[in-house]
């Protein structure tokens, strides 16, 4: 049950960070929006990386993937 709670928390935290940036006109092409999302997502994933389950490289890959999905689907 702990994993489900953590997954929901992470999903909501990341969504709220991305949603915040998508309110900015032209966010998909603004480097500042991508940077803000990247920092926020990275911080959320890093802070919740219990027992260093994921390497820094994996956290970076996940951060990039989330931004790519946001640009494609939002």
DRENPA-3360 file (N, C-alpha, C; in nm, 2 decimals, always signed):
BEGIN
1 = XXXXXXXX = +0.08/-0.12/+0.00/+0.00/+0.00/+0.00/+0.09/+0.13/+0.00 ~ +0.20/+0.12/+0.06/+0.29/+0.23/+0.07/+0.33/+0.28/-0.07 ~ +0.36/+0.18/-0.16/+0.40/+0.21/-0.30/+0.29/+0.29/-0.37 ~ +0.17/+0.25/-0.35/+0.05/+0.32/-0.42/+0.04/+0.46/-0.37 ~ +0.06/+0.48/-0.24/+0.05/+0.61/-0.18/+0.16/+0.70/-0.24 ~ +0.28/+0.65/-0.24/+0.40/+0.72/-0.29/+0.38/+0.75/-0.44 ~ +0.33/+0.66/-0.52/+0.31/+0.68/-0.66/+0.21/+0.79/-0.69 ~ +0.10/+0.79/-0.61/+0.00/+0.89/-0.62/+0.05/+1.03/-0.58;
9 = XXXXXXXX = +0.13/+1.03/-0.47/+0.19/+1.16/-0.43/+0.28/+1.21/-0.53 ~ +0.37/+1.13/-0.59/+0.46/+1.18/-0.69/+0.39/+1.22/-0.81 ~ +0.29/+1.15/-0.86/+0.22/+1.18/-0.98/+0.15/+1.32/-0.96 ~ +0.09/+1.34/-0.85/+0.02/+1.47/-0.82/+0.12/+1.58/-0.81 ~ +0.23/+1.56/-0.74/+0.33/+1.66/-0.72/+0.39/+1.71/-0.86 ~ +0.42/+1.61/-0.94/+0.48/+1.64/-1.07/+0.37/+1.71/-1.16 ~ +0.25/+1.66/-1.16/+0.14/+1.72/-1.24/+0.12/+1.86/-1.20 ~ +0.12/+1.89/-1.07/+0.10/+2.03/-1.02/+0.21/+2.12/-1.07;
17 = XXXXXXXX = +0.33/+2.07/-1.07/+0.45/+2.15/-1.11/+0.44/+2.18/-1.26 ~ +0.40/+2.08/-1.34/+0.39/+2.09/-1.48/+0.27/+2.18/-1.52 ~ +0.16/+2.16/-1.45/+0.04/+2.24/-1.47/+0.07/+2.39/-1.45 ~ +0.14/+2.42/-1.35/+0.18/+2.56/-1.31/+0.25/+2.63/-1.43 ~ +0.34/+2.56/-1.49/+0.42/+2.61/-1.61/+0.33/+2.62/-1.73 ~ +0.24/+2.53/-1.75/+0.15/+2.53/-1.87/+0.06/+2.65/-1.88 ~ +0.04/+2.72/-1.77/-0.04/+2.84/-1.77/+0.03/+2.96/-1.84 ~ +0.16/+2.95/-1.87/+0.24/+3.05/-1.93/+0.22/+3.04/-2.08;
25 = XXXXXXXX = +0.18/+3.15/-2.15/+0.17/+3.15/-2.29/+0.30/+3.12/-2.36 ~ +0.29/+3.02/-2.45/+0.41/+2.98/-2.52/+0.51/+2.89/-2.44 ~ +0.46/+2.83/-2.34/+0.55/+2.76/-2.25/+0.63/+2.64/-2.32 ~ +0.57/+2.59/-2.43/+0.63/+2.47/-2.49/+0.77/+2.51/-2.56 ~ +0.78/+2.64/-2.59/+0.90/+2.68/-2.66/+0.99/+2.77/-2.57 ~ +0.95/+2.80/-2.45/+1.03/+2.89/-2.36/+1.12/+2.80/-2.29 ~ +1.25/+2.83/-2.30/+1.36/+2.76/-2.23/+1.34/+2.78/-2.08 ~ +1.29/+2.90/-2.03/+1.27/+2.92/-1.89/+1.16/+2.83/-1.83;
33 = XXXXXXXX = +1.06/+2.80/-1.91/+0.96/+2.71/-1.86/+1.01/+2.57/-1.85 ~ +1.08/+2.53/-1.95/+1.14/+2.39/-1.95/+1.24/+2.38/-1.83 ~ +1.32/+2.48/-1.81/+1.41/+2.48/-1.70/+1.34/+2.47/-1.56 ~ +1.23/+2.55/-1.55/+1.16/+2.55/-1.42/+1.09/+2.41/-1.40 ~ +1.04/+2.35/-1.51/+0.98/+2.22/-1.49/+1.08/+2.12/-1.46 ~ +1.20/+2.13/-1.53/+1.30/+2.03/-1.51/+1.35/+2.03/-1.36 ~ +1.38/+2.15/-1.31/+1.42/+2.16/-1.17/+1.32/+2.11/-1.08 ~ +1.19/+2.15/-1.10/+1.09/+2.10/-1.01/+1.07/+1.95/-1.01;
41 = XXXXXXXX = +1.06/+1.89/-1.13/+1.05/+1.75/-1.14/+1.16/+1.67/-1.08 ~ +1.28/+1.72/-1.12/+1.41/+1.66/-1.06/+1.41/+1.66/-0.91 ~ +1.37/+1.77/-0.85/+1.37/+1.79/-0.71/+1.27/+1.69/-0.65 ~ +1.15/+1.68/-0.70/+1.04/+1.59/-0.65/+1.09/+1.45/-0.66 ~ +1.15/+1.41/-0.77/+1.20/+1.27/-0.78/+1.31/+1.24/-0.69 ~ +1.41/+1.34/-0.68/+1.52/+1.32/-0.60/+1.49/+1.31/-0.45 ~ +1.40/+1.40/-0.41/+1.36/+1.40/-0.26/+1.28/+1.27/-0.22 ~ +1.22/+1.20/-0.32/+1.15/+1.08/-0.29/+1.21/+0.96/-0.34;
49 = XXXXXXXX = +1.34/+0.97/-0.36/+1.42/+0.85/-0.41/+1.47/+0.78/-0.29 ~ +1.38/+0.71/-0.22/+1.41/+0.64/-0.10/+1.52/+0.53/-0.13 ~ +1.61/+0.52/-0.04/+1.72/+0.42/-0.05/+1.80/+0.43/-0.18 ~ +1.80/+0.55/-0.24/+1.87/+0.57/-0.37/+1.84/+0.46/-0.47 ~ +1.71/+0.43/-0.48/+1.66/+0.32/-0.57/+1.70/+0.35/-0.71 ~ +1.70/+0.48/-0.75/+1.73/+0.52/-0.89/+1.86/+0.60/-0.89 ~ +1.94/+0.58/-0.99/+2.06/+0.66/-1.00/+2.03/+0.80/-1.05 ~ +2.12/+0.89/-1.04/+2.10/+1.03/-1.08/+2.07/+1.03/-1.23;
57 = XXXXXXXX = +2.13/+0.94/-1.31/+2.11/+0.93/-1.45/+1.96/+0.89/-1.48 ~ +1.91/+0.80/-1.40/+1.77/+0.76/-1.42/+1.67/+0.87/-1.38 ~ +1.70/+0.94/-1.28/+1.62/+1.06/-1.24/+1.62/+1.16/-1.35 ~ +1.74/+1.19/-1.41/+1.75/+1.28/-1.52/+1.67/+1.23/-1.64 ~ +1.67/+1.10/-1.67/+1.60/+1.04/-1.78/+1.45/+1.06/-1.76 ~ +1.40/+1.03/-1.64/+1.26/+1.04/-1.61/+1.21/+1.19/-1.62 ~ +1.30/+1.28/-1.57/+1.27/+1.42/-1.58/+1.25/+1.46/-1.73 ~ +1.34/+1.42/-1.81/+1.33/+1.45/-1.95/+1.21/+1.39/-2.02;
65 = XXXXXXXX = +1.18/+1.27/-1.98/+1.06/+1.20/-2.04/+0.93/+1.27/-2.00 ~ +0.92/+1.31/-1.87/+0.80/+1.38/-1.83/+0.78/+1.51/-1.91 ~ +0.89/+1.59/-1.93/+0.88/+1.71/-2.00/+0.84/+1.68/-2.15 ~ +0.89/+1.58/-2.21/+0.86/+1.54/-2.35/+0.71/+1.51/-2.35 ~ +0.66/+1.43/-2.26/+0.52/+1.39/-2.25/+0.43/+1.51/-2.24 ~ +0.47/+1.61/-2.15/+0.39/+1.73/-2.13/+0.38/+1.81/-2.26 ~ +0.49/+1.83/-2.33/+0.49/+1.90/-2.45/+0.41/+1.84/-2.56 ~ +0.41/+1.70/-2.56/+0.33/+1.63/-2.66/+0.18/+1.63/-2.63;
73 = XX = +0.15/+1.61/-2.50/+0.01/+1.58/-2.47/-0.07/+1.70/-2.40 ~ +0.00/+1.81/-2.36/-0.08/+1.91/-2.30/-0.09/+2.03/-2.39;
% end
